[in-house]
Every structure is written in C-alpha cells, then in structure tokens.
Amino acid sequence: MRAKSGLTIAIRYSDQRRQFGPEGGSEVPILNYRMHQRRLLPPLAKTYAVHFALQYLTSRFLNKTEAEMQEIEALASRNEILFYLEYERYSARM
C-alpha cells in the first residue's frame, strides 16, 4: 500500500514539476526525462503486477474448491517469497 501511495505522489509531482526545456521554449515536466522515467516506471510496473497477482489470488481463494486448495496455497507461498525479495531489493536501493 505504501508503494502505491509513494509512487502516486512521485509520478504526480514529476508530471507537474517543470525544469529546463528547449532553448527559447517553455520548461518541460521532469517526467519527460528518460532518466526520471527509468527510476519511476519499473517500480510502478512491479506495483501493478503485485496488485493484480494478489487480486487473482484473492479471487481464487474466495471461490475455492477442496481440489484447488493445494494449488492456491502454492501460489500464495510463491508470491509471498517473490514479493518479499522484490521489496528487499527495492528497499536496498533507497
């Protein structure tokens, strides 16, 4: 949840914050700079991936049958590990 909020703030700010620009022209949003995009867009994509993976897992769990339970538990375990490792990698860069 914090990742979503933080990325929302960062992306909105970078879209509104203007800096430099072409000579004789107006300033451009810093979100237009490739380096800024490379810092913000990969975490945004990963946040969307986590969101939809959890949404899928929750849907499967709520509509489960006894035969599917083992597969759902395996998905939950795998996702927990992947999300934790990604969080650790992302936190180390901050």
C-alpha positions in Angstrom: 0.0 0.0 0.0 2.8 2.4 0.8 4.4 1.7 -2.6 1.2 2.7 -4.4 0.9 5.9 -2.4 4.6 6.8 -2.7 4.7 6.2 -6.4 1.4 8.1 -6.9 2.9 11.1 -5.2 6.3 10.8 -7.1 4.7 10.5 -10.5 2.2 13.3 -10.0 4.9 15.6 -8.7 7.3 14.7 -11.6 4.4 15.4 -14.1 3.8 18.8 -12.5 7.4 19.8 -11.7 8.9 21.7 -14.7 12.6 22.2 -15.3 14.7 23.5 -18.2 13.4 23.0 -21.7 14.4 23.7 -25.2 16.2 27.0 -25.8 13.7 29.7 -26.3 10.9 27.3 -25.3 8.9 26.6 -22.2 10.0 24.3 -19.4 9.1 20.6 -19.6 7.9 18.2 -16.9 10.7 16.2 -15.4 8.7 13.1 -16.1 9.6 13.6 -19.8 13.3 12.9 -19.0 14.3 9.4 -19.7 16.4 9.0 -16.5 13.4 10.0 -14.4 11.2 7.5 -16.2 13.7 4.8 -15.6 13.6 5.5 -11.9 9.8 5.6 -11.6 8.2 3.3 -14.2 9.8 -0.1 -13.3 8.6 0.2 -9.7 5.2 1.3 -11.0 5.0 -1.8 -13.3 6.0 -4.1 -10.4 3.4 -2.5 -8.1 0.7 -3.2 -10.8 2.0 -6.7 -11.1 1.7 -7.3 -7.3 -1.7 -5.7 -7.2 -3.1 -7.9 -10.0 -1.4 -11.1 -8.6 -3.0 -10.5 -5.2 -6.3 -9.7 -6.8 -6.2 -13.0 -8.7 -5.1 -15.0 -5.7 -7.9 -13.5 -3.5 -10.5 -14.3 -6.2 -9.2 -17.9 -6.4 -9.2 -18.2 -2.6 -12.8 -16.8 -2.2 -14.1 -19.2 -4.9 -12.0 -22.2 -4.0 -12.9 -25.9 -4.0 -11.1 -28.5 -2.0 -9.3 -29.8 -5.0 -7.8 -26.3 -5.8 -6.7 -25.6 -2.3 -3.2 -27.1 -2.6 -2.6 -25.1 -5.8 -3.8 -21.9 -4.2 -1.5 -22.4 -1.2 1.4 -22.9 -3.5 0.6 -19.7 -5.4 0.3 -17.8 -2.1 3.7 -19.1 -0.9 5.5 -18.4 -4.2 4.0 -14.9 -4.4 5.0 -14.2 -0.8 8.6 -15.1 -1.5 8.7 -13.1 -4.8 7.1 -10.0 -3.3 9.5 -10.1 -0.2 12.6 -10.5 -2.4 11.5 -7.6 -4.6 10.7 -5.5 -1.6 14.2 -6.2 -0.2 15.9 -5.3 -3.5 13.9 -2.1 -3.8 14.5 -1.1 -0.2 18.2 -1.6 -0.6 18.3 1.0 -3.4 16.6 3.6 -1.3 
